[in-house]
């Protein structure tokens, strides 16, 4: 437990963080779709269950609930944390929660790229607190990877017919080596070879439904693809030149969303993060009824100088 006191001239109540049973997705309000969907992925087996994902929930002495989902990479380094913070929590309670989840031991074990999902009421304060705790390890400005965040519509999409000459099918692990370099280019990744992204792509394909579109003349090589990440986001969308303008991206988006909805229910809404300059993807998401979220709904990436 974390106990906080204030050194003032008068006695004040202390704030204590008590670890309690981990929250379930059904206990998370729908206004927190990131965390709700992430928990549903864990519960339905769409996220790692081999000790590389842990969920910890705390209740403050004021009765406010806090929770964190922590992901470890193959090196057992902390690569991602999703935070759920009670909207009624005080700033002091938030500090205590961040001290608990971003302890010195945790910060010392952060991966070279560390991502967080945030949707708190006091976004700036929480982000400032995170940067203060991990900043020395990550000199790069996280805004370099800043995205717009969208959440899926509450209606089921109508599936579209694949154009003649194309095939919609599942991605296989062997496709990762071709997808990763293109993904690296699409997101302006430091490692342009995509070598360090291959394990992420393989993990997505192994653990969750990911889809590609192939030509009938070459059914083994995807010319378009879309993956589902462990936390409930849909991403990595790419359509190769020469195959654009045929609605292939829209077909993949609708198909992936329907699969997510069929498994996790309409109350668990998928997310998508899109770079602000990616006009094509932004137009697609808006036209499909995905809702742009306010500034306090963000996926932030912190990176060291390079892979280590």
C-alpha positions as CSV (number, residue, x, y, z in Angstrom):
1,X,0.0,0.0,0.0
2,X,1.0,3.6,-0.6
3,X,0.5,6.0,2.3
4,X,0.7,9.7,1.8
5,X,1.0,12.4,4.4
6,X,1.3,16.2,4.2
7,X,3.9,17.9,6.4
8,X,1.9,20.9,7.5
9,X,1.2,22.5,10.9
10,X,-2.1,20.7,11.3
11,X,-3.0,17.1,11.1
12,X,-4.7,16.0,7.8
13,X,-6.2,12.7,6.7
14,X,-3.8,10.4,4.9
15,X,-4.5,8.8,1.5
16,X,-3.9,5.1,1.2
17,X,-3.9,3.0,-2.0
18,X,-5.2,-0.5,-1.2
19,X,-4.8,-3.2,-3.8
20,X,-8.1,-4.9,-4.6
21,X,-9.4,-7.5,-7.0
22,X,-8.7,-6.6,-10.6
23,X,-11.6,-4.9,-12.4
24,X,-13.6,-6.7,-15.1
25,X,-14.6,-5.1,-18.4
26,X,-18.2,-5.2,-17.3
27,X,-17.3,-2.9,-14.4
28,X,-15.8,-0.2,-16.6
29,X,-18.2,2.6,-17.7
30,X,-18.6,2.9,-21.5
31,X,-17.2,6.4,-21.3
32,X,-13.8,4.7,-20.9
33,X,-13.7,2.6,-24.1
34,X,-9.9,2.1,-24.2
35,X,-9.7,0.4,-20.8
36,X,-13.0,-1.4,-21.2
37,X,-12.0,-2.9,-24.5
38,X,-8.5,-3.8,-23.3
39,X,-9.9,-5.8,-20.4
40,X,-12.3,-7.6,-22.7
41,X,-9.4,-8.6,-24.9
42,X,-7.7,-10.1,-21.9
43,X,-10.8,-11.9,-20.8
44,X,-11.6,-13.3,-24.2
45,X,-8.1,-14.5,-24.9
46,X,-7.2,-11.9,-27.5
47,X,-4.3,-10.7,-25.4
48,X,-1.3,-12.5,-23.9
49,X,-2.0,-14.8,-21.0
50,X,1.6,-16.1,-20.4
51,X,2.6,-13.8,-17.6
52,X,3.4,-10.9,-20.0
53,X,0.2,-9.0,-19.2
54,X,-0.8,-8.0,-15.6
55,X,-3.7,-6.0,-14.3
56,X,-3.6,-4.2,-10.9
57,X,-6.5,-2.3,-9.3
58,X,-6.4,0.0,-6.3
59,X,-8.9,1.8,-4.2
60,X,-8.0,5.0,-2.4
61,X,-9.1,5.7,1.2
62,X,-11.5,8.2,-0.5
63,X,-13.1,5.3,-2.3
64,X,-11.8,6.2,-5.8
65,X,-10.8,3.4,-8.2
66,X,-7.5,3.2,-10.2
67,X,-6.3,0.4,-12.4
68,X,-3.3,-0.3,-14.7
69,X,-2.7,-2.9,-17.4
70,X,1.0,-3.6,-17.9
71,X,2.5,-5.4,-20.9
72,X,5.9,-6.9,-21.0
73,X,7.8,-7.6,-24.2
74,X,9.8,-10.8,-25.0
75,X,12.7,-9.4,-22.9
76,X,10.4,-9.0,-20.0
77,X,10.7,-5.2,-20.3
78,X,7.6,-3.0,-19.7
79,X,6.5,-2.0,-23.2
80,X,3.1,-0.5,-22.5
81,X,0.8,0.6,-19.7
82,X,-2.9,1.5,-19.9
83,X,-4.3,3.6,-17.1
84,X,-7.8,3.9,-15.7
85,X,-8.2,6.9,-13.3
86,X,-11.4,7.8,-11.5
87,X,-12.7,11.1,-12.8
88,X,-13.4,12.2,-9.2
89,X,-9.9,11.5,-8.0
90,X,-7.8,14.3,-6.4
91,X,-4.5,15.3,-7.9
92,X,-2.8,13.9,-4.7
93,X,-4.5,10.5,-5.3
94,X,-3.3,10.6,-8.9
95,X,0.3,11.2,-7.8
96,X,0.1,8.2,-5.4
97,X,-1.3,6.0,-8.1
98,X,1.5,7.0,-10.5
99,X,4.1,6.4,-7.8
100,X,2.6,2.9,-7.3
101,X,2.5,2.0,-11.0
102,X,5.6,3.8,-12.2
103,X,7.9,2.8,-9.3
104,X,11.7,3.1,-9.6
105,X,11.9,-0.6,-10.4
106,X,9.3,-0.4,-13.2
107,X,10.9,2.7,-14.7
108,X,14.3,1.0,-14.7
109,X,12.8,-1.9,-16.7
110,X,11.0,0.2,-19.4
111,X,11.5,-1.0,-23.0
112,X,13.2,1.3,-25.6
113,X,9.8,2.1,-26.9
114,X,7.1,2.6,-24.2
115,X,3.5,3.4,-25.0
116,X,0.6,4.5,-22.8
117,X,-3.1,4.9,-23.4
118,X,-4.6,7.8,-21.6
119,X,-8.2,9.0,-21.1
120,X,-8.2,10.8,-17.8
121,X,-10.1,13.9,-16.8
122,X,-6.9,15.7,-15.9
123,X,-5.0,14.6,-19.0
124,X,-2.2,17.3,-18.8
125,X,-1.6,16.7,-15.1
126,X,-1.3,12.9,-15.6
127,X,0.9,13.2,-18.7
128,X,3.1,15.7,-16.8
129,X,3.4,13.2,-13.9
130,X,4.3,10.4,-16.3
131,X,7.0,12.5,-18.1
132,X,8.4,13.5,-14.7
133,X,8.8,9.9,-13.7
134,X,10.2,8.4,-16.9
135,X,11.5,11.5,-18.7
136,X,15.3,10.9,-18.1
137,X,14.9,7.6,-19.9
138,X,13.1,9.1,-22.9
139,X,14.6,12.4,-24.1
140,X,12.5,12.4,-27.3
141,X,9.3,14.5,-27.4
142,X,6.4,12.0,-27.3
143,X,4.4,14.4,-29.7
144,X,6.6,13.0,-32.5
145,X,4.2,10.1,-32.5
146,X,1.1,12.0,-31.7
147,X,-2.2,10.7,-33.3
148,X,-5.8,11.6,-33.5
149,X,-7.9,9.0,-31.6
150,X,-11.2,7.6,-32.9
151,X,-13.7,5.2,-31.4
152,X,-15.9,2.9,-33.5
153,X,-19.6,3.6,-34.2
154,X,-22.2,1.8,-32.1
155,X,-23.9,0.2,-35.2
156,X,-22.8,-2.9,-37.0
157,X,-21.3,-2.1,-40.4
158,X,-22.7,-3.7,-43.6
159,X,-20.1,-5.9,-45.1
160,X,-19.0,-5.1,-48.7
161,X,-18.3,-7.4,-51.6
162,X,-14.6,-7.9,-52.5
163,X,-14.0,-6.6,-56.1
164,X,-13.5,-9.2,-58.8
165,X,-9.9,-10.5,-58.9
166,X,-9.3,-10.1,-55.1
167,X,-9.6,-12.4,-52.1
168,X,-10.2,-11.4,-48.4
169,X,-8.5,-13.8,-46.0
170,X,-6.6,-14.1,-42.7
171,X,-3.0,-12.9,-42.4
172,X,-0.4,-15.6,-41.6
173,X,2.8,-15.2,-39.6
174,X,4.9,-15.5,-42.8
175,X,3.4,-12.2,-44.0
176,X,4.9,-10.3,-41.1
177,X,8.3,-9.9,-42.7
178,X,6.7,-8.1,-45.7
179,X,4.3,-6.0,-43.6
180,X,6.7,-4.7,-41.0
181,X,9.0,-2.7,-43.3
182,X,6.0,-1.0,-44.9
183,X,4.5,-0.3,-41.4
184,X,7.9,1.3,-40.4
185,X,7.7,3.5,-43.4
186,X,4.1,4.5,-42.8
187,X,4.7,5.6,-39.2
188,X,8.1,7.2,-39.9
189,X,9.7,4.6,-37.5
190,X,13.4,5.1,-36.5
191,X,14.3,1.6,-37.7
192,X,13.3,1.9,-41.3
193,X,14.1,-1.8,-41.9
194,X,11.1,-2.7,-39.7
195,X,13.2,-5.5,-38.1
196,X,12.2,-4.5,-34.6
197,X,8.5,-4.4,-35.6
198,X,8.4,-7.9,-36.9
199,X,7.7,-9.4,-33.4
200,X,4.8,-7.0,-32.9
201,X,3.2,-7.9,-36.3
202,X,3.7,-11.6,-35.6
203,X,2.1,-11.2,-32.1
204,X,-0.9,-9.5,-33.6
205,X,-1.4,-12.2,-36.2
206,X,-0.9,-15.1,-33.8
207,X,-3.2,-13.8,-31.0
208,X,-6.0,-11.9,-32.8
209,X,-7.9,-12.0,-36.1
210,X,-5.9,-10.0,-38.7
211,X,-6.9,-9.8,-42.3
212,X,-5.4,-9.1,-45.7
213,X,-6.6,-8.8,-49.3
214,X,-4.8,-10.9,-51.9
215,X,-5.0,-11.0,-55.7
216,X,-6.4,-14.2,-57.3
217,X,-3.2,-14.4,-59.3
218,X,-1.0,-14.3,-56.2
219,X,-3.1,-15.5,-53.2
220,X,0.0,-15.8,-50.9
221,X,1.1,-12.2,-50.9
222,X,-1.2,-9.5,-49.3
223,X,-1.6,-6.3,-51.2
224,X,-3.7,-4.7,-48.4
225,X,-3.9,-5.5,-44.7
226,X,-5.3,-4.5,-41.3
227,X,-4.4,-5.8,-37.8
228,X,-5.9,-5.7,-34.4
229,X,-3.7,-4.7,-31.5
230,X,-3.8,-6.2,-28.0
231,X,-5.5,-3.3,-26.4
232,X,-8.5,-3.1,-28.7
233,X,-7.2,-0.8,-31.4
234,X,-7.5,-1.4,-35.1
235,X,-4.5,-0.3,-37.1
236,X,-1.6,-0.9,-39.4
237,X,-3.9,-0.3,-42.4
238,X,-2.1,-0.2,-45.7
239,X,-3.2,-0.6,-49.4
240,X,-0.4,-1.0,-51.9
241,X,-0.1,1.4,-54.8
242,X,-1.8,0.1,-57.9
243,X,-4.7,-1.3,-55.8
244,X,-6.0,1.9,-54.3
245,X,-9.3,3.6,-55.1
246,X,-11.1,0.2,-55.1
247,X,-12.5,0.4,-51.6
248,X,-10.1,-2.3,-50.2
249,X,-9.3,-0.3,-47.0
250,X,-13.0,0.2,-46.3
251,X,-13.7,-3.5,-46.8
252,X,-10.9,-4.4,-44.3
253,X,-12.1,-1.8,-41.8
254,X,-15.7,-3.0,-41.8
255,X,-14.7,-6.7,-41.7
256,X,-12.3,-6.2,-38.7
257,X,-14.9,-4.1,-36.8
258,X,-17.6,-6.7,-37.3
259,X,-15.3,-9.5,-36.0
260,X,-14.5,-7.3,-32.9
261,X,-18.2,-6.6,-32.3
262,X,-19.2,-10.2,-32.7
263,X,-16.7,-11.3,-30.1
264,X,-16.7,-8.5,-27.5
265,X,-20.2,-7.0,-27.8
266,X,-21.4,-3.6,-29.0
267,X,-20.6,-2.0,-25.7
268,X,-16.9,-2.6,-26.2
269,X,-15.9,-0.1,-28.9
270,X,-12.8,-0.5,-30.9
271,X,-10.3,2.4,-31.2
272,X,-8.1,3.6,-34.0
273,X,-5.2,6.0,-33.8
274,X,-4.3,7.9,-37.0
275,X,-1.5,10.2,-37.7
276,X,-2.7,13.8,-38.2
277,X,-1.3,14.1,-41.7
278,X,-2.8,10.8,-43.0
279,X,-5.6,12.4,-45.0
280,X,-6.7,9.1,-46.6
281,X,-7.2,7.2,-43.3
282,X,-8.8,10.2,-41.6
283,X,-11.3,10.5,-44.5
284,X,-12.0,6.8,-44.3
285,X,-12.7,6.8,-40.5
286,X,-14.9,9.9,-40.7
287,X,-16.9,8.5,-43.6
288,X,-17.4,5.3,-41.7
289,X,-18.8,7.1,-38.7
290,X,-15.8,6.7,-36.4
291,X,-15.9,9.5,-33.7
292,X,-12.9,11.8,-33.2
293,X,-12.1,12.0,-29.5
294,X,-11.1,15.0,-27.4
295,X,-7.6,15.8,-26.4
296,X,-7.8,13.8,-23.2
297,X,-8.1,10.5,-25.2
298,X,-4.6,9.8,-26.4
299,X,-2.1,7.0,-27.2
300,X,1.4,8.4,-26.5
301,X,4.7,6.8,-27.5
302,X,8.1,7.5,-25.8
303,X,11.3,6.3,-27.4
304,X,14.9,6.3,-26.5
305,X,17.6,7.2,-29.0
306,X,17.2,3.8,-30.8
307,X,16.8,0.1,-30.3
308,X,18.9,-1.3,-27.5
